[in-house]
Amino acid sequence: MINWLDWSYLGVFLLMVLENVIPPVPSEVIMGVGGIAAGQGKMNFALLVLVGTLGCTVGNLFWWEIGRRFGYQRLKPMVDRWGRWLTMEWEDVERLRRFFDRWGGVTVFLFRFMPIGRTVISIPAGLMHMPFWRFVAYTTGGSLVWNAILVGVGFWLGTTFETIDHWIAPGVVALVALASAGYLWRVATWKPRAKR
């Protein structure tokens, strides 16, 4: 019989909320280790995925609300002053707004599978005033798929954290290195449109 009030499920929920409020907490480890526990019969697979997904959605609402309250119009002075380091101009922000008007939901959904930017995408969604229920639907859908994959990997491996870390950590490190190199390249080569 499943104990719906089991502290381990509450722990997973709170950790997944925290993972989305403070991104360095890795969901791969939380849900992967949970999957191992499910593989050993200590947790229920479906309930674990459900609780983890609920935690993801609640955590992402934190950043969406910050973005929504700030609003993209307030970005203009920052973009005008720090455009080089942001590698963008106001025209880029307007283009992003138009993109989010059309493709924001799909973008939020797909970003739930990205090791980098999974949480950060909630900020532009809020800045561009993506409607609450649309944001929740796409966030929940993407998180559900991602968490099911992570729990499934842990369940399938049914072994130790070190094994999961062996599979996931190199990919995450490579993506971080590529993203950092891409940012440095953009800063080094960036020129305002007026000077192009």
C-alpha positions in Angstrom: 0.0 0.0 0.0 1.3 3.5 -0.9 1.7 5.9 2.0 0.6 9.2 0.4 2.0 11.1 3.4 5.4 9.5 3.4 8.1 12.0 4.3 10.3 10.8 1.4 7.7 12.1 -1.1 7.5 15.4 0.8 11.3 15.6 0.7 11.3 15.0 -3.1 8.6 17.8 -3.5 10.6 20.3 -1.4 13.9 19.4 -3.1 12.3 19.9 -6.5 10.9 23.2 -5.5 14.3 24.2 -4.3 16.0 22.9 -7.5 13.9 25.3 -9.5 14.4 28.3 -7.2 18.1 27.7 -6.7 19.2 26.0 -10.0 22.5 24.5 -8.8 20.5 21.8 -6.9 20.4 19.1 -9.6 17.1 17.4 -10.5 19.0 14.7 -12.2 20.3 13.5 -8.8 17.0 14.0 -6.9 14.9 12.1 -9.4 17.6 9.7 -10.4 18.1 8.6 -6.7 14.3 8.5 -6.3 14.2 6.2 -9.3 16.7 3.9 -7.7 14.5 3.8 -4.6 11.5 3.0 -6.8 13.5 0.2 -8.5 14.2 -1.2 -5.0 10.5 -1.1 -4.1 10.9 1.7 -1.6 9.0 4.3 -3.5 6.1 4.2 -6.1 7.3 5.2 -9.6 4.1 7.1 -10.7 3.7 8.9 -7.4 7.4 9.9 -7.4 7.1 11.4 -10.9 3.9 13.2 -9.9 5.4 14.7 -6.8 8.6 15.7 -8.6 6.6 17.4 -11.3 4.4 19.3 -8.8 7.6 20.5 -7.2 9.0 21.6 -10.5 5.9 23.6 -11.4 5.7 25.3 -8.0 9.4 26.2 -8.1 9.2 27.6 -11.6 6.2 29.8 -10.7 8.6 31.7 -8.4 10.7 32.9 -11.3 7.7 33.4 -13.6 6.2 35.7 -11.0 9.4 37.7 -10.5 9.6 38.2 -14.3 5.9 39.1 -14.5 6.2 41.7 -11.7 9.3 43.2 -13.2 7.9 43.4 -16.8 10.0 43.6 -19.9 9.6 47.4 -20.3 11.8 47.9 -17.2 14.6 46.1 -19.1 15.2 49.0 -21.4 17.5 51.0 -19.2 19.5 47.9 -18.4 19.8 46.8 -22.0 20.8 50.4 -23.0 23.5 50.5 -20.3 24.7 46.9 -20.3 23.9 45.8 -23.8 27.5 44.6 -24.6 27.5 42.2 -21.6 24.0 41.1 -22.3 25.0 40.8 -26.0 21.7 42.4 -27.0 19.9 45.6 -27.8 16.3 46.7 -27.3 15.4 45.5 -30.8 16.5 42.0 -29.6 14.2 42.2 -26.6 11.3 43.2 -28.9 12.1 40.3 -31.2 12.1 38.0 -28.1 8.7 39.4 -27.1 7.2 38.6 -30.5 8.8 35.2 -30.5 7.2 34.5 -27.1 3.8 35.7 -28.2 3.9 33.0 -30.9 6.1 30.2 -29.7 6.5 30.8 -25.9 4.5 27.8 -24.8 6.5 25.3 -27.0 9.8 27.0 -25.9 8.9 26.6 -22.2 8.0 22.9 -22.8 11.2 22.1 -24.7 13.4 23.9 -22.2 12.2 21.6 -19.4 14.5 19.0 -21.1 17.6 21.3 -21.1 20.3 20.8 -18.4 21.0 24.5 -18.7 18.2 27.1 -18.8 15.5 24.8 -17.6 14.7 27.2 -14.8 15.9 30.4 -16.4 13.3 30.1 -19.2 10.6 31.0 -16.6 12.0 34.5 -16.3 11.4 35.6 -19.9 8.1 33.8 -19.8 7.1 36.0 -16.9 8.7 39.1 -18.4 6.7 38.6 -21.6 3.5 38.1 -19.6 2.8 34.6 -20.7 -0.7 33.8 -19.3 -0.6 31.9 -16.0 -2.5 28.7 -17.0 -0.5 28.5 -20.3 2.7 28.7 -18.4 1.6 26.1 -15.9 0.3 23.7 -18.6 3.6 23.8 -20.6 5.8 23.7 -17.5 3.9 20.8 -16.0 3.9 18.8 -19.3 7.6 19.3 -20.0 8.5 18.6 -16.3 6.4 15.4 -16.3 8.2 14.0 -19.3 11.7 15.0 -18.0 11.0 13.6 -14.5 9.6 10.3 -15.9 12.9 10.0 -17.9 15.1 10.6 -14.9 13.1 8.3 -12.6 13.1 5.7 -15.4 16.9 5.9 -15.7 17.3 5.5 -12.0 14.8 2.6 -11.9 16.5 0.9 -14.9 20.0 1.3 -13.4 18.8 0.3 -10.0 22.2 0.9 -8.6 24.1 3.8 -6.9 24.3 7.6 -7.4 27.8 7.2 -8.7 26.5 5.3 -11.7 24.0 8.0 -12.5 26.6 10.7 -12.0 28.9 8.8 -14.3 26.3 8.9 -17.1 24.9 12.4 -16.6 27.8 14.6 -15.2 30.0 14.6 -18.4 27.1 15.7 -20.6 26.2 18.5 -18.2 29.8 19.7 -17.9 30.2 19.7 -21.7 27.0 21.7 -22.1 28.1 24.3 -19.5 31.5 24.6 -21.2 29.8 25.1 -24.6 27.4 27.7 -23.3 30.3 29.6 -21.5 32.4 29.5 -24.7 29.4 30.7 -26.8 28.8 33.6 -24.4 32.4 34.7 -24.3 32.5 34.6 -28.1 29.4 36.7 -28.3 30.8 39.3 -25.9 34.1 39.4 -27.8 32.5 39.9 -31.2 29.4 41.9 -30.3 28.9 45.3 -32.0 25.9 47.6 -31.7 23.8 47.7 -34.9 24.7 51.3 -35.4 28.3 50.3 -35.8 27.8 47.3 -38.1 
